[in-house]
C-alpha cells in the first residue's frame, strides 16, 4: 500500500479530516494542524466495525486499539475496500479474522 488515503479519524472523542500515510513502521494521520503517528508495534488489535454508534459520518470504521488503551477510529473516504487493505497491511494476523 503506497501513497496517501483521504480519511476521517477519531481520537479522544474528536473527529478529524485529513489523510493517512504509511511511513516505514508506522501510520501517520495528518490534518492541516495536527499529526498523529502510530507505530505498528503499538497496535494491539484492529477490527472493521459497521455499527451505527461507531461509524464516522455514516462510514464504517477501522478501530485500532493501542497498547496504552487508546482507540483510534479511521474511516476511509475512498471506500470500504481501502479499510480491508489497510488492515491487512497494518496487522496481517487481524485481516484473517475480519
URVEN-V638459 format. One record per backbone hydrogen bond with DSSP energy under -0.5 kcal/mol. NH is the residue of the N-H (numbers start at 1). CO is the residue of the C=O. Records with the same first field share a line. If there is no record, write none. Layout:
BEGIN
NH->CO / CO
END
This chain:
BEGIN
5->20
7->18
8->75
9->16
10->73
11->14
12->71
14->11
16->9
18->7
19->30
20->5
21->28
22->3
23->21 / 26
24->22
26->23
27->38
28->21
29->36
30->19
31->34
36->29
37->35
38->27
39->37
40->25
42->39
43->40
44->42 / 65
45->65
47->63
49->47 / 61
54->51
55->51
56->59
57->55
59->56
61->49
62->74
63->47 / 61
64->62 / 72
65->45 / 63
66->64 / 70
67->42
69->66
72->64
73->10
74->62
75->8
77->6
79->76
82->79
83->79 / 80
84->80
85->81
86->82
87->83
88->84
89->85
90->86
91->87
94->91
95->91
96->92 / 93
97->94
98->94 / 95
END
